């Protein structure tokens, strides 16, 4: 079963690489402002996880610069995810606010919805 998962993971990565979406072109000042707004976000993920690929493709397509943290290969990120979020489940968006509070958002659809509402709506 592990071999099947490994093969499927590599296939997912190949398809992702072959069909990488282009990003949104924004004026440099607007992109810099958006990058500053998203600087407090981190995406905990596994490289070959299909739901993580879905979120990463959304980030690429919308030119959102969010740090990705591989919780499978990096023990520090894995421990952060477990101690902060309470479980090793990816994708997970870590949201650090100005008051020093941290919110952990799971599920690819919820992460994408949050990012759309917060950063991509015309009045955002």
C-alpha positions as CSV (number, residue, x, y, z in Angstrom):
1,X,0.0,0.0,0.0
2,X,2.9,2.4,0.7
3,X,4.2,1.8,-2.8
4,X,0.8,2.7,-4.3
5,X,0.7,5.9,-2.2
6,X,4.2,6.8,-3.2
7,X,3.4,6.3,-6.9
8,X,0.2,8.3,-6.7
9,X,2.1,11.0,-4.9
10,X,4.7,11.3,-7.6
11,X,2.0,11.2,-10.2
12,X,0.2,14.1,-8.5
13,X,3.4,16.1,-8.3
14,X,4.1,15.4,-12.0
15,X,0.7,16.6,-13.1
16,X,1.0,19.6,-10.8
17,X,4.4,20.5,-12.4
18,X,3.1,19.9,-16.0
19,X,0.0,22.1,-15.4
20,X,1.4,24.8,-13.1
21,X,-1.0,27.8,-13.2
22,X,0.3,31.2,-14.0
23,X,-0.1,33.9,-11.4
24,X,-2.0,37.1,-11.3
25,X,0.0,40.1,-12.6
26,X,-0.4,43.1,-10.2
27,X,1.4,46.4,-10.1
28,X,4.5,46.0,-7.9
29,X,3.2,48.3,-5.2
30,X,0.0,46.4,-5.0
31,X,1.8,43.0,-4.9
32,X,4.1,44.3,-2.2
33,X,1.2,45.4,-0.1
34,X,-0.5,42.0,-0.5
35,X,2.7,40.3,0.4
36,X,3.0,42.3,3.6
37,X,-0.6,41.4,4.5
38,X,0.0,37.7,4.1
39,X,3.4,37.7,5.8
40,X,1.8,36.5,9.1
41,X,0.4,33.3,7.4
42,X,2.1,29.9,7.1
43,X,0.8,26.8,5.3
44,X,1.7,23.5,6.9
45,X,1.6,20.8,4.2
46,X,3.0,17.6,2.8
47,X,4.5,17.9,-0.7
48,X,2.5,15.1,-2.4
49,X,-0.8,15.5,-0.5
50,X,-3.5,16.2,-3.1
51,X,-5.4,18.7,-0.8
52,X,-2.1,20.6,-0.2
53,X,-1.4,20.7,-3.9
54,X,-4.9,22.2,-4.4
55,X,-4.1,25.0,-1.9
56,X,-0.6,25.6,-3.4
57,X,-2.1,25.8,-6.9
58,X,-4.6,28.4,-5.5
59,X,-1.7,30.4,-4.1
60,X,0.2,30.3,-7.4
61,X,-2.9,31.2,-9.5
62,X,-3.6,34.2,-7.3
63,X,0.1,35.2,-6.6
64,X,-0.3,34.9,-2.9
65,X,3.1,34.7,-1.2
66,X,2.6,32.5,1.8
67,X,5.4,30.5,3.5
68,X,5.0,26.7,3.1
69,X,6.2,24.4,5.8
70,X,6.7,20.8,5.1
71,X,5.4,19.0,8.2
72,X,6.3,15.6,6.8
73,X,10.1,16.2,6.3
74,X,10.8,18.9,8.9
75,X,10.4,17.7,12.5
76,X,10.3,21.3,13.8
77,X,7.3,22.1,11.6
78,X,5.6,18.8,12.5
79,X,6.0,19.6,16.2
80,X,4.6,23.1,15.7
81,X,1.6,21.7,13.9
82,X,1.0,19.1,16.7
83,X,1.5,21.5,19.6
84,X,-0.2,24.5,18.1
85,X,-2.9,23.0,16.0
86,X,-3.5,19.9,18.1
87,X,-3.1,17.3,15.3
88,X,-0.9,16.3,12.4
89,X,-3.4,17.1,9.6
90,X,-2.6,19.0,6.4
91,X,-3.2,21.3,4.8
92,X,-3.3,23.7,7.8
93,X,-3.1,27.5,7.6
94,X,-1.5,29.2,10.6
95,X,-2.8,32.7,11.1
96,X,-0.9,34.9,13.5
97,X,-2.8,38.1,14.3
98,X,-1.5,41.5,15.5
99,X,-2.5,40.7,19.1
100,X,-0.3,37.7,19.2
101,X,-3.1,35.1,18.9
102,X,-2.8,32.2,16.6
103,X,-5.6,30.5,14.7
104,X,-5.1,27.1,12.9
105,X,-7.4,26.6,9.9
106,X,-7.7,23.1,8.5
107,X,-9.4,21.8,5.3
108,X,-8.4,23.0,1.8
109,X,-11.8,24.4,0.9
110,X,-11.9,26.4,4.2
111,X,-8.4,27.7,3.7
112,X,-9.1,28.8,0.1
113,X,-12.4,30.4,1.2
114,X,-10.6,32.3,4.0
115,X,-7.9,33.6,1.6
116,X,-10.5,34.6,-1.1
117,X,-12.6,36.5,1.4
118,X,-9.7,38.1,3.3
119,X,-7.3,39.0,0.5
120,X,-8.9,38.7,-3.0
121,X,-12.3,40.4,-2.7
122,X,-12.4,43.9,-4.3
123,X,-12.9,45.6,-1.0
124,X,-10.2,43.6,0.8
